[in-house]
Amino acid sequence: MQKYRLLTVMSNASKSQEYKQEIEVTGHLIDSMILTRIFDKIMDLKGEFEVIEFKIGKEKSDKSYAKLWVKADTPEHLREILEDVYNAGATPIEITSATLNRAPKDMVLPTDFYSTTNNLTFVLLDGDWVEVEDQMMDKAIVVDRARRLATCKPIRGIRAGDEVVVGDSGIRISPPERPRDGMNVFQFMSSYTSTEKPVQTVAKRIAEDVFGIKKRKGKVAVVAGPAIVHTGATESLAYLIRSGYVSVLLAGNALLIHDIEYSLFGTSLGVDLQSGSSKYQGHRHHMVAVNELFKAGSVEGLVKNNALRSGIMYECVKSEIPYVLAGSIRDDGPAPGVITDVVEAQQKYKEALKGLDLVIMLSTMLHSIAVGNMLPSRVKVIAVDINPSTLTKLLDRGTDQAVGVVSDVGSFLPLVVKYLKDLESKEIV
């Protein structure tokens, strides 16, 4: 555990003991609300604080600095509070190097291993701060002393003898700060999830961000659910892929099958999306789509033999956009190309998520939460779902940087495309 410099104070009035720890925090403390979050965490846990020093940056680029005492009535209570404030970006005044213990065997961590957040993290090794690579939440930190490397690893990636960070000494966390020059939608959305946000304005801001990312050759991932097909937004997502706004697509078996069904028959789960009525024997269509995939061997095979001529997966193949499809026990088939080994699927997702600027999650709770758990907090996330509880679950499970948009994806995605086309026409002029 952190080697706290605990101070014990005896109150003359109550004769009760008080334990306190001196901490400091640096950054854009006011506009990013970092200091406010630290104060809130202390008070929520029934602790107290005393500000000793506070320096406010004068210029936009200047950082602020604060030093304060954190107070509690027992050592255990103080440690509980400090764990939260350290995760919020504070550090103790006196800090020691990280403590390392070796993993006893494959896929087993040492007792008291440090569990990571998704925020930028540094480890103090022999006097030097080393940035942790592959930052994700709920992982362990493995250190390679010879190469001066610290890396986030899941339990399944641990090997006997790995040096693993234990306790929380020698750890510094840097939470995300408010963007100072970019991503308009994140500046615009002062509250992260609301049914009362002006959807057209939000769509316009997202289009501006996506347009800007493409222009500077950044990367955008889309996490997509089958509701995109059900609600009639297939062509909108296909347009984003065809126009180079999507760098990678992450989805499940359902999106694949319903997209193929719609491309082949114009239906989704047997319902004609133009008339809104069920087609004769339309209940067979999704199984016919699975069967056609097995006959062709892959999506690429369907495109090559000219059986598939439109849709989301068609555009991925034609535009050579990588995609990863993960299966579940609910899936029919699953179809060729869908990864049924969950560990392999997780690894493929992680590889696909490297180097991203933005992730757009469209009406898929399980895949959105899974992807959120794999992202460092520096990657911006926009999640669109008609059900507010889906967005709340994403935020509650640690993806604090996400902006939630409560909207029908079938209405919202065409709006984003409309504003993108407006931006493109202005660029041409």
N, C-alpha and C positions, 0 to 999 in steps of 0.2 A: 504493500500500500504506500501511498504518498507519505513521505516523512514530514508530517505536519509540525510546524513550530507552534505548538499550542501554548497559548498563554492562559493561565487561570487567574481570575479576578474574584476577590471576595467582596460581596456587597455588604456594607455596614448595616443597611436597613433590614435586609432579609437574611443575611448570613448565608446566602445561596451562592454557589460557584457559577462563574461564567467562563466559557471557553471561546477563544477567538483566533482567527487566522488572518494575516495580512495578505491581500491579493492585489493584482494590478491587471489592467486591460488596456490595450492600444488598438486604435482603428478609427473608422468613421462612426463614432459611438452614438451620435445624436440622430443623424438622418437615417442610419441603418437600424436604429433602436436597439443596438447591442446592449448598452448600459441599462436601458429600460427592462430588457428581458432578464438581465442579471438581477436587478432589483426585484422584479416580479417573482423569480424563482426563489429568492431568499425569503420573501414575505409569504409566498404560498406554502413554504415548508416551516412556517412559524419561527423563522430566524430573524435576526436584526443585522443592520449594517450601519457603518459610520464612514462617511467620505472623508478621507484625510487630505487628498490632493486631487484637483481636477483642472486639466489644461485643455482648452478648446482650440482646435485648429482654426487659423484665421482665413486661410485660402481654401478653395475647393479641393485641392489635392492634399492639403495638410491633414494629418491624423490627430486625433485627440487622445488624451491619456488620463486615466483615473486610477487612484490608489485608495483602497478602502479596507476596513476591518469587517470581517464576517463573524457574527456572534451567535452562539447557541448555548443551551443549558447542559449538554453532555457531550463528551467526545464523539459518541456515535451519531448524535444529532448533527454535530458540526460536519462530520465526514459525509453524511447524507446530503447536506446542503452544498458542500464543496464539490461533490461529484457533479451536481447539476450546473453549478456556476462555471466549472472548468469546461464542461461540454458546451457552454454558451460562449466560450472564448477567453475566460479569465485564466491567469496562471498565478501560482504562489510567488511571493517575492523571492524566496530562497528555493531553488529547484535543483534537484540532483539528477544524475543520469538515469536513463531507463533501466529497470531491472529485468534481466533475461533469465529464463529457465528453459531447459531442453525438453522437448516433447518426449514422453516415455515410450511411445510407439506410434505406428502409423494411425492417423485419424483419431488421435487422442491428444488433447491439450493439457498443459500443466495446470495444476490447481491455481486459481486466482488469476487466470489469463485476462488480459485487457480486451474488452469487447468494443469494437470501433463504432463511431458514428459515420455518417456520410459526408461530414465536413472535412475540409482540408486539414490534415493532421501532420505534425512533425514529432520526431523522436530525438531526444538528446542522447547522443552517443559520444562518449569521451570528449565532451565539451563542444561538439558540433551538432547543430540542428539539422536533421536529415528528413526530407519530405517523404511521406509514406506514398508508395506507388499503388495504382489500381484501387483507389479509395472507394470503399463500399461500407454500408452499415452492417452491423452484426457479424463481423469477421474478426480474426486474430491478426496480430502484426508479427511477421517473421523477419528476423534480422540476419543479414549476411555481413558479418564483420569485415571480412576480407575485401568485399566489393563496396562496402559502405552503403548497403541497400536495406531499405525497410519496405516490406510489401504486405498488403492485405491478402489474407488467404482464408478460404472456408475450411471448416473442419476436415472435409474430405481431402483437401490438398495438403494437410499436415503430414510430415514424414518423421519417423523416429530420429531424434537428434537435432531437429530444427530448433533454433534459438528463438523463443517466443517471448514477447513483452508481457510481463505479469505486473499486477497492481496498476497504479496510475501515475507513478512518479516518472519524470522525464517525458511527459506528454504535453504537447501544446496544440490546441485546436483553434482553427481560424474559421469562424462561421461566415456564410456568404453575406456580402454587404450590398446595399442598394446600388444598382447600376448607375454609374455617373455620366455615361455618355451614349447609352444604347438602348436596348430592348424595350421599346416603347410600351408594349403591353404590360410589362412588369412595373413600370412607373405609373401607368394609368390605373391599374387595378389596385386600389388602396386596400380593399378587402378581398380575400382570395377566393371565396366561393359565395355566390349570392344568386338567387333567382331574379333579382331586380336589376341586374346589370343590363345596360343597353346593348343588345346582342349585335346590332349592326355596327356599332362603334367598336366593340371588341373584335369582331371579325375583320374590320378594317385595320386595326392595330396589329393583329396577328399577320395579316397579309403583308403589311409593311415590314415586319420583322423577318418573315420568311423570304421576302424579296431581297432584303438587305443581306441576309445570310448567303443566299445564292450568289449575289453580286460579289461578295468578298471571298467566295469559294469555301464557305463553311459547310457544315454537315447537319442535316436534319433527318431524324428517324421518325417513322410513323408506326405506332402500335395500334393495330386495327382489329375491331370486332365485326362479326357478321351483320350487326345492325346497319352498317354502312350499305350493305346490299339491300336489306329489308326495307330501308327508308328511302331508297332510290338515289343514293349518293355515290353509286359506283363510278359513274363517269367523272364526277368531281375529283375523286381520288386518282382515277386513271389519268386525268389531266395533269395533276400535280406530279405524278411519276413521269409521264411523257415529256413534261416541260422542264424536268431537271431539278425540281424543288425537293425531291425525296432522295436521300442517300441510301437508306436501307429500310426494309419493311419487316416488321415483326408481328406475327399473328399465330393463329391456331388452325387446326384442321377445318373448323367451321367456316372461317372466311374463305378459305380455298374452295371448299365444296359449293358454298352458296354463290360465290363469284363465277365458278365454272357453270353451275346450273343456270344462272341468269344469262351468261354469254351464249349457252346452247339453246335455251328454251324461253328466255325472257321472263322466267318465274323465279321466285324465292320461296322455298318450302311449298312449291306447287301453286303459289298465288301469282297471277299475272300482275306485274307491277304497273302496267299501263291501265288496265281496267279495274284492278283491285279485286277481281273475282278468281275463284279457284278454277284451274283448268282440269279437263277430263283426265283422270289418272295422273294428275299433277303430283300426287303423293310419291310417285316413283322417281320423280325427276332428280332429287338429290342423290338417290342410289344409282341412277343412270350416270350421273356425273362422276361418282366414285368409280363405277365400272369403266367408263371411258378413260379415266386416268390410269387405271390398271392396264387397260388394253394398250395405251400409248406408252406406258412405263414412267411417264413424268409429265409435268406441265410443258417442259421444253418439247417433249415428243408430240403433244397435242398441237402446239404452235407449228412445229416443223411439218406435220402432215396436213396443216391447214384446217384442222377441225376447230381450233380455237382462234378467233379473229378479233376479239375485243375483250375489254374488262381489265381488272386490276392486275391479275397474274399475267395476262397477255402483255401488258405494258412493262411489267418487270422484266420479262424475258426479252422483249424487243429492245428495251432501253438498257439492258444488262445491269439492272439494279439488283443487288443482292437481297435475298429474303431468307428468313428463318421461320419455319413453321413447327410449332410444338403441339404434340398430341395430348389427349387425356383419355381416361377410361370411358368417357361419354361418347367418343367419336365413332362414327360409322367408317369402317375401313381399318384404321385411318388410311388415307390415300398415299400413294407413293410420294416421297419427298417430305413427308411429315415425320419428325423425329419423335419416336415413342419412348426412348430412354430419357427420363427426366434429367438425369445428371448431364448427359450429353447435350440436351436441349438448353439447359442452363448455361453450359460452357459456351455454346454457340451464340447465345444471346449476349453473354459478356463480351465476347470477341467483337460482335457487331456493334456494341455500344461504345466502343473506344473512340475518343477524339470528336465527340459530338458537341454541337453548340446548342441544339434544341431538340426536344422530344415532344411530339404531338400524340396524345393518347385519345383514341376515338372509340367510345362506347364499348369498352371491354374491361370489366372490373379486375378479373383475375390476372390477366396479362399486364394490365397497367400497374397493379400493386407489385407484381413480380419484377417488372422492369424498374420501377421506382426504387426497389431495394438494391438494385445493382448500380445505381447512378451516384456519382459524387454530387454534392449539393451545388457545385458550380455550374452544372448542366441545367439549363432552364427547362421547365416542364409545363406544357399546357394540356389539361385534361378536359375533354368535352363529354358530357353525359347528361341525359334527360333526368336522371335520378340523382338528386343532391347527395343522398347517402353514399353513393359510389365514390363521389369526390371526397366526402368527409373521411371515408375509410382510407383512401389513398394518403391524405394528409395525416391522419392519426397513426399510420404505420410508418411515419418518419420522412415522407417526401415533402418536407416543409416548404421547399422552393416552388412547389406546384401552384399554378393558377388554375382554379376550377371554373369552368364555363357551363352553366346549367342550360342546356339547349338540346333540341332534337338534332342529331347529327345530319339527318337528311335535309334539314333547312339551313343548318349552320355552314356545312362544308361548301355548298354552292355559293354562299355569300362570300366566303374567303376567296374562292376562285374568281368570282366577279371582280373583287377589288384587286386581285393579282393581275387580271387582264387589263384593268384600268391603268395600273402602274406600268405594265408592259407597253401599252399604247403610248403613254407619255414618254417612255424611254425611247421609243422609236422616233417620235416627233422631235 
